[in-house]
Amino acid sequence: MPAALLVAGGLAMGQPGEQRLYAYASVGDNQWVSDWPPIDSSATVEALFEWLSGTYGAKRIYWRGEQDRMWLEHALFRPESPLYHEWWIDWVKPLVNEVGTNDLAVQAAHRRGMEIHVFDGLFEHGAPGDIGGCAQFPYVAEDRLRVEHPEWCPVDRWGERRCPGPIEFCYPAARKALVERYVDHVVGYGYDGIAFYTYVENLAVRYPDEYGFNAPIVAEFQRRHGVDIRTEPFDREAWQRLRGEHVTQFLRELHEALARRGKRLSVTLRCDQPNTPQVWYGTGTQIPGAGMVYLDWETWAKEGLVDELFTWTGGDPKPLLTKLEEACRGTSVERVALCSTAFDPAWKPYWDSGVTPCTVAAPGYGIDAWSLEPTNAATLRSEDWRVRAQTLRDIAAARVVAEPAAVAAPAADPHVLVRREALRTLAALKGSDHLGVLEAALGDTEPSVRIAAARALTTVNGPETPRRLLTALLRDSGFQFKQECLEALAAMKDRAEPALLEGAASPNRHVREVCLRALGRTHPPAGEAALLAALAADVDPRVRYYAAAGLNGFRTPAAVEGLLRALGDPSVTVQHGAAVTLGNLAPVVSPEQTTLVLDALEALFREYGMGTRRPDAAWGWRSAGNALLGFGDAGRQRLESLREQTGDPWLLWYAYEVVHVPQFATTVATCTGEDATTTHDRYAPPFPGRRRG
């Protein structure tokens, strides 16, 4: 909501400071999406809290950044997923460990009298490598508790496949390990509590009842009901409630440990179905990625096992808030509602009843204004940085009129976010007369300003802009900056081509990578030779990987030949990139080359059989198998022939999975439970076990 409307409406919930308001900072999203408020330096962290506290009077922030520290400390990361691996290891890790973004956030919150709570996933512990969600296999990270204790992962009814994301709470040792971890991070790093969301970010679960058949659950259900849930029809609600009992026990143990240290525990609820885990929007389905677990929030409230219940996603929260009021009456359990329209008068009865609104510190969530003060051209000279920044934002939105020259001056403002807004506003005004200001900002001392400059140059650029971007990459190879340089160079298309072709041979790895990725996006005729040369000879496997991916836009016999050679690259990362691209190119591969490609992909797939020493043995077969599927019936026949052989149980099993239990990197392959059972009964070979990695 624009600042002017908030002021005109008189802030129906009360002026900041009169009504409690909480905020959520996703952090990792801020460090990926350049439009969101930056969290990448001591200055930007300080500014975030000054804004939330000073402009909106926020009393608490839910901080997802500590989740990143937990993953960095406790997860296995797979470098064969180059984009996501670089984001984690080369960008987020230094921000956490060197810049100290999380520690700075705790200090900034407490200086202003704000609470700060860890925000983490109750069921979010990463995934095996053959699971989608990271644009290409492998899934980038998995908690070492899952890797080292596969028995702690929810399993399907046959005990074969593991649910990506959760740890099954029916194991006391698993609960103990997680309680110790959360207490260590909440207490050790000075947070005031922890709040859990219940979705998981992967693309694996095919039907709701797919997972949750671990031995303790099976045994206890049989003891109570006399039914083997693996082989007999059973009461699904009773099964879900049994699984949920262990979630409740985990919260009981965690709450007790936190309460002894004066820390709080919160859980978010799905508005439309509060007794089931939330659905991640990225799946495009209504299937909870954590599976079907009964979340007994009524008991949590009644027994005081949580300090707060938080309506989060899944539609209109108002009906659930009414139920929460009744369930929490007479208890100390706080009620919070995620709300992007906290200032709407329709919410006032809920706030008056004791519900606290929470909004997201990101564009489009109702707290978009840096300042609520009225702005005009003169407020560009305000002593308050928030007013200066808001004036620039209002100029960009045409709510305030100002000449580009007046906007260019704040690009040298002492405050990081004012400089950032000045660049964004110049781009909105298409201030080509001030191109030099944008290009000069590529050398700013703050990463978020450099990122904003690169993004602005997507819109406003000149003949020297491509080379200036590449020169800037020599100084700054941060993830977000690289991404925005890539976008700007790709947007300039043929005007950037000479610089891209030259940069493809740069001694600097980051320059080569960005240039090749841009050539793969714009695919000029001369780009194919550059990509093929890099794929064949670049010293860095990540660059070769991006070269393989970039050939997707060059549907020629030469591209196919280069990719075929790359299937034998010494790096498995490059092999995967080549296999995926070949699968994508299947519709345009000539009949003569099709046989060669199928032979090569089958040979790669066979490398995952008995006795393999491949580092990607646990998941790499999925890329090769899906590439074969890309060739339709011809590829499927190759896989079926492998499934019908009897000499290698691993190849037999993997061929079965590729054909009959599909998983894709960017979409969910759903089915019904009945279809899954029928398929398993008809096609599944003996399960050979699991490989680690």
N, C-alpha and C positions, 0 to 999 in steps of 0.2 A: 504494500500500500504506500503510495507516495506520501512524503512528509506533510505536504500541504493538506492532504485529506485527514491525516491523523490529527493535525492541529485543529482543522475546521470541525472535526467531530468531537473535539474536546476529550479524546481518549476515553471512550465509554467505560473502560475498565479502571479509570482513574489515572491521574498523572503519574509518570514513573516515580517509583518510591512509595506510592500509596497502596498499590496493589502488587502482590508478589508476581514476578515473572521469571520463569526459568528459560534457559537457552540450551540448545544442543549444538555442539561442534563436531562434525563428522571427521575432521582433521585429515584423514587419508584422502577423502574426496577433495578437500581444499588443496592438498598437495598433488592432486592429479588434474583437477579442473581449474583452469587459470581464471575463469570468471568469478570463482568464489573468493571470499576474503582470504588473503594469503596467510599461511602459517609456516614461514620458512626462515625466520630470523628472530633475534631478540626484539627488534623494533616492531615487527608485525605481530608477534605474540602480545606484546605490551599494548599495541594499538587495538587489538581485538577486544581485550578486556576493558580498556578504557572506553571503547565504544559501547559494549554491552552494558557496562555499569553506568556510564555517564549519560548515555542517550536514553536507555530503556530501563535503567534501574534494576537490571537482572540480579537476582539474589543467589542463583545457583547455575552452574554450567555442567552439563553431562559431556565428558571429554573422551572421545573415542581414541585419542592418540596413545593412551596407555596400552590399548589393545595391540598397537603396532610394536611397542616395546616387548610385550609378552610374546608375540610371534617371533620377533627377532631373537629372543632369548631361548625359545622353547621349540621352534619349528625346524623341520628339514626343508631347505629350499632347493629347487631344481633349476639349475642354470640353463637347461635346455629350453626353457620358456623365456626367451631373451627380453621381451618387452617388460613383462611383469617382474622378472628377476632383477633387471636393471632398476626398475622403480623401487623395489624393496631394498636392494643391497647398495646401490650407488646413490640413491636419493633419500629414501626414508631413513635408512640406518645412520648416515651422517647427521641428518636433522635431529634424530633422537639422541645419538651418543656424543656428537661434537657440538652442535648448536644447543642441544638440551631443550628442545621445544616443550617437552612434557614438564620438566622441572621448572622452566620459566613460567609455564601456565599455572602451576600450583602456587608459585610465589606471587604472580600477578593477581590471581583470584583472591588469595588470602590478604594481600595488602589492601584490597578494596572491600573486605568483609564479605566476600562471596564464598559459598561452598563450591567445591569442585569434586565431581564424582566420576570414577572410571565408568566408561560405557563399553560393554563387551558382549559377545554372543554366548548365550547359555549353551548352545549346541554347536558353536562355530569353532571347529578345530582343524580346518583344512581338509584335504581330500587326497586320495590316491592319484597317481599321475594319469591314469586313463579316464579321467573325469573332465567334463567340459566346464567352461567358465572363465578361461584365460585366453580366449581368442583362438588358441591352438593348443593341442596337447604338448607337454603335460600340464596338469594343474600345478601351479607354481609352488605351493607349500602345504605341508602337513605336520601337525603337532607330533612331536616325538613320542608323546604318550600313546598315540594311535599306532605309530610305526613300531615302537618297541613292545607294545601290548596289543596286538591285533585282536585278541580275544575281548578287549574292552570296547570294540566298535560294534554297533548294532549290525546284525547279520540277517540275511534272508532266511526263509524257512528251510532251505537246503544247507545252510551253514557255509555257503560258498562266497557270495558277494557281500562286501561290507558297505554300509551306508556312509557316504561321504559327509563329513561335518561333525556329527555328534560323537560323544563318548557315552556309553550306556551306563546309567547311574546305579544299576543293580550290583555293581562291584564295589565293595567297601574300600578297597585299596585305590580304586580310581577316584572315588569321592574324596578320600583323604588327600591324594596328590593334588587335586584341584583346589580343595579348601586351603591347603598350605600355599599354593601359588597365589591365589587371590588375596589372602591375608598378607602375604609377603609384599605384593605390589601396592595394595591399598594402604597398608600401615607404613611400609618401608619408604614409600615415596610421598607420604603426607597427604593422601586424598581423604575426603570426608566420607566416602562410601563407594558403592559399586552398584550400577544398574545393568540389567541384562535385557537384550533383545532376544527373540527366539527364532528368527529366520536363519537360513544358511545360504551363502552365496556360491552355489554351484548348480550344475545343470544335469543332475544325475537321476533323481528319483522318478521312476516311471509310473508308479501308481501308489495310492496312499498307504496301503498295508504291506509294502514291499519289505520293510525291515523291522526288526524288533523281536527276533526269535532266538535270542541268546539262551544258553543252557539254564541259567538261574530262572529266567522268565518261564521257559518251557516247563521246568520242574515244578515251580510254584503253582503255575496254572493247572497242571495236572493234579497236584495235591489238592487244590481247592475245588476243582470242577470235574476231575476225572477225564479230561480231554487232552490229547496230544495236539497242540495247535499247529504242529508242523505237518500233520497228515490227516487231521479230522476237521470237520466244520466246528467253528467255535464262536462264542459270543465276543464280538469285536470290541464292544464297549468295555466289557470286563477285562479284556486283554489290555486295552489302552489305559484303563484305570490302574491296572497292575504296574504297567511301566511308569505311570505317573506317580505312584506311591514312592518310587525311588527318587524321582525328581524332588518330591516333597521332602524326603529324608535328606537329600543333599542340601536343600535350602535350610532345613532345620540345623544341620551341622555347620553350614557356613554362617548363618545368622548368629548362632551362639558364639562362634569364634570372633566374628566382627563386633558383636555387641560388647564383649569383654573389653574391647579396645576402643569403644566409643564410636564405632563406625556403622554406617547405615547400609541397608540392602533394599534394592528396588528391582521389580520385574515389570516389563512392558507386556501388555495384553493386546491381542488381536481383537478389534472392535466387533466384528461380525460373528466370530466364533472364539470367544475368549478362553475356552478350555482346550484349544488346539494351538500348536505352534504357528507362528506367522509365516506368510508366504513371501518370498523374495520376488520383487517385481521383475527381475531379470529372467525368470523362468518362463514368463508368459503363460503359466498354468495356475491353477488354484490348489496345487498339491504342496503341502508343507515339506520343505526339504529336510526337516528333522524327522519326518515320519509322523505317525499317529501316536501321540503321547498325550494322556489326559493331564492338563495343567489345572490342578485343583486350587484355583486362586481363592475360592470361598474358604477352604480350610486354612490357607496361608493367612488370610485376614483374621479369621476367627481365633487362630492359635498364636497370632503375632509372629509368624515365621518370616515376614517381610515388614519393612518399615514404610513401604510405599508401593502402590499399584498404579500403573501408568498406562493409560489408553494410548495406543501407538498407531497402528495401521489397520486397514481392512474396512473402510467405510466410515459412516457417521458414528462418532463416539458417544453421542448424547444418550441413547438407550442404555449403553453399558455404564455410563456415569451414574445413571439413576440406580442401576443395580449395585454399583459400588457404594453409593451413599448408604444404601440399606445394609450391605454386608459389612461395611466398616464402622457403622454406628456403634458407639461405645468402645471402640478400639482407638489405638494411637496411630493407626495406619493412615498415611497421607495419600491423597488422591491427586494425580497429575494428569493433564490431558495435552497430548501433542496437538497443536492448533496453528494453522497458518493465518487464521483470522481472529486472533486474540482480541483485537480492538472492535470487533463486531458486537453491537449491543445485544444481539441474540444470545451471546455467551454469558451475559452478566448474571443471570440466575445461577449458573453453575459456579462462577467465581464467588458469588455471594454465599453459596452453600459450602465453600471451603476448598473447592477444586483450584489447583494452581495451573495456569496455562504455561505451556512450554512451546517455544518456537525454534525453528532451525536458523542458525546464523549463516544463511546462504541466500542468494537471489531467489525471489519468488515465494518466500515463506513469511511475509508480513512485516519483517523488520529490515526493510531494504534501505532505510535512510540512515546516513551517517549522523545527521543532526535533524531535530524537529523544528529548529528555528527557521523563520521565513528567510528566504534567500533572494538576492538580486545581484546585479553586476558588482555592486560595491562590496558585497560580503566575500568576494574573492580575497579581500585584504583583512578578513576577520582575524583576530588573535587566536581563535579556536580552530585547530586543524580540522575538526569534524565539520564545522560550518564551511570552511574553505572547500573541503572534499565534497560536501553535499551541494555546494554551489556549482561545482564542476559537473556533478552528476545531473543536476537540474538543467544546466546548459546543454548537455548531451541529449537530454530528453525534450528539449525545446520548451521547457517551462520557464527558463530565464534566457534572455537574449544577450549575447556577448560576441565580440569579434574574435576570430581565431587568434589574433595577436595577444589579446588579454588572456586567452587560455594557454598560450605557449609559455608565458612567464612562470606560472606555477610548476612547470616541468623542472624547475630548479628549486622548488620549495624545500625547506629543511625537513619536512615530514614525509616519510616514505609513502603513505597512502595518498597524500595530496599529489605527489609526483605521479604516482600510478594513475590516479583519476585524470590528471591533465593529459596524459598520453591517450587514455581511452576516449576522452572527450575530443581530442584532436582527430582521432580516427572517425568518431561519429560525425564530426563536422566536415570530414574529408579535407582537412587543412593542408593541402599539398604545398602551400607556400612555406610551411613549417616542417617540411620533410627532414631538414637537417636536425631539428630538435628531436624527432623520433629516432633517427639514426644515431645521434649522439647518446641517447638514453640507453643504447645497447651496452654502453660501458658504465652504467650506473653502479654504485657500490652495493645496492640492494637487489637480490635476485628477483623479487616480485616486480620491480620496476623494469628490469631487463626483459622479463617475460612479457610484461605489458607492452613494451616497445616492439618486441618481435610480433606480437599479435596485432598491434596497430599497423605494422608495415604490411600486413596482409591486405589492408584496405588502401593505405597511402604509401606509395613506393615510387622509386625512380630507377634510372638505368644503372646506378651504382649500388642499389640496395642489395641485390643478391650477393655480391662480393663482400659487402659490409656485414651481412648476416654471417657469412662463412668465416670472416675474420673474427667476429664476435664469438663464434663457436670455439675458436682456438683458446679463448679465455674462460669460457663458461660452457661446460658440457653437462650441466644439470638437467635432469629429466624433463621438467616442464619447459625449460628454455629450448631444449632440443626439439620438443614436440611443436612448439610455436614457430620455431625457425622452419621446420618441415612444412607446416601449414602455409606459412608465408611464401616459401619458395615454390610450393606446389600451386598456390593461387596465381603466381606470376607466369606460370606455364612457359611458353616459348621465350618470353623475355628473360627468364632465368636460365634457359638451356645452356648457353656458353659457360656460365659460371658453374653449373651443375656438372657438366662434362669435365671441366677442369678440376673441380673439387673431388670428383670420383677417384682421382689419382693422388689426392693429398696425402702427405705423410701422417696426417692426424686421423686417427680412427673415427672420431666423432664426425668430422667433416665428411669423410668418405661415406659413412653410414647415412647421414642425412641426405647427401646428394643422391645416393643410390635409391633411397626410399622415395625421394621426390621424383626421380626419373621413373620409378615404378608406378607412381601415381599419375604422371602426365604422359608417359610412354611415347616420347618423340622417337622418330626412326633411329636416330643416332644413339638413343639410350640403350637399345638392345645390346650393342657391342660392348658398352661400358659395363652393363650388368653381367654379361657373359664373361668378360675379362675378370671382373671381381669374383664371380662365382668360381672360376677356375684357379685363381692365383692369389687372392687377397690373404694376407698373413693372419687375419683375425677371423675366427669362425663366426662371430656375430655378424660381421660385415658380409661374409659369404651367405649366411642365413638370409639376411635382408635382400641380397641380390637374388637368391632363389625365389623368395616371395615376390619380388618385383617383376619377375618374368611372367607372372600371371597375366600381365597386360600385353604381352608380346606373343601372340598365338601363332608361332612360326615353327617350322621344322628345326631351325637352328636352336630355338629356345628349348624344345623338347630334347634335342641332343645334349645340350649343356646340362639340363636337369638329370638326364640319365646318367651322365658321368658323375654328377654330384651325389647320386645314391651311394657311390663308393667313397665319398669324402671321409677322411679320418675322423671328423667330428660328427657325433650323432645328432647334434643340433642342426647341422647343415643337411644331413640325410633326411631329417623330418621335414625341414623346409622344402626340400626338393620333392619328397613324396607327396606332401599336401598340394603343392602347385601342380604336379603331374595329375593328381586326381581331379583338380579343378579344370585342367585343360582337356580332360577326356573327350568332351564333345567335339573338339576341333583337331584331335590327333588323327593323322592319316591311318588307313588300314595297315600300311606297311610298318609304321612306327608303333601302332597299337600292340602288335605282338611283342616287339622289343620291350615296350614299357611294361606290359603284363609279366613278361619273363623276369624283368629286373625287380619289379615290386614283389613278385612271388618269392624270388631269391632273398630279398630283404626280409620278408615275413618269415621265411624258413630259419633265419638266423636266430629267432627267438625260441627255437625248439630245445630239446634236451641238451644239456651240457653247455648252454650258451654262457659266455663270459661278458656279454654286453652290459654296460652300466645302466641301460634303460630296459633291462630284461622284464621288469615288472609292468611296464606300460607302453613301451615303444611300438609293440605290435599293433596297437590301436591305430596309429597314424598310417602304417603300411597297409593294414587291412581296410581302413576307410578309403584309402586311395584306390585300392582294387575295386571296392564297391562303386567308386566313381565311374568305372567303365561298364556299369550295368551288368547284363547277363554274363558277359565274358569274364568279368572280374569275379562275379559271384560263383561261377562255375569253378574257378581256380580255388576259391575258399572252400566250396563244398567238397572238392576232391581231397583237400587237406583234412576236412572234417571226417571224411570217410576212411582215411587211412588208419592203421592201428599201430604203427611203429613208434610214434612219438606222441605221448599223451598231452604234452604241452601245446604242440601245434594243433592237435585235435580240439583242445579246449579253447584256445584263442580263436580258431576259425569259427567255432560255435558261437562264441561271444560276439564276434564282429557281425556275423550274419543274423543271429537270432536274439541277441541281447544288445542292440545297437546303442552306442553312445556317440554324441557329436560334440564338437568343440564349442559351437555357438547356439545350439538349440537342444531342447529336451525331446527325447524319443519316448513318448508316453504310450502306454498300453493299459489294458485292464488286468486285474489280478487273475481272472479266469484265463485270459489269453497267455499270460506269463506261465501259469501252471501247465497248461496244455502244451505250450512250446517246450518247456523244460522236460516234461514227461516224454515227449516225442523225440527231441533232438539232443538233450544234454548228455555228453559223455561222462565217464567217471572224472570227478574233480581231482586235479593233480596237486592241489595245494596253492599256497601263495608265495610269491617272491617279494622280497623286501626291497624298497627303493622308491 
